[in-house]
Amino acid sequence: MIEPSLLEILACPKCHAPLREEADATKLACTDPACGLVYPVRDGIPVLLIDEATGPE
């Protein structure tokens, strides 16, 4: 689980929209419907690299 204070300042590297934590806490999703990239969280660390992101699920 990502700390709420950290989640408040994280943004999508591609479009700069806020991110939300997915229910299983292993991914962060962009809140912009036009972008919708999903970033992995590995060992509790968000991997905010566009190359590592997947499309919307």
N, C-alpha and C positions, 0 to 999 in steps of 0.2 A: 504494500500500500504506500502510495506517495503522500508525503506530508502535505496537508492542506495549504500551508503557507507557501510551499514550493510550487504546488499546482497553480496557485494564483498568479505566479509570475512567468510560468512556462507558456510559450507560444509556438505555433507551427512555424518551422523554419521557412516554409515555402510561401505561405500567405499571411503569416503573423496573427492569425486568429487564435483565440484561447483553445486550450486542449482540455479534454475531459478524460477521466479514467474509466476504462471499460470495467464491467462487472467482475471479471476474473482477475483484475489488477495486474495483468501481464501486458497490457497495451494502453497507449494513450491515443485518443482519436481527435482529429481536428474538428472543431465545431462548425466550420464553414462548409455548407452543403456543396458548394462549387469545388472545393478542394477535397475534403474528406479523407486525407491520408491518415493511416494508422501506424503509429510508431511503437516498436517493441520496448518492453521494460525487462532488462536482464539483470538478475541479482539485485533488484530494487533500484537500478539505475536506468533512467530513460535514455534511449539511444535516439537522439533527435537528428539523425542524418537522413536526408531525403533519399539517398540510395538504399537505405535500410527499410524505408517505409513501404507499406503495401497499400493497395487501393481500398476503398470503402467495402465493408463486408455486407 
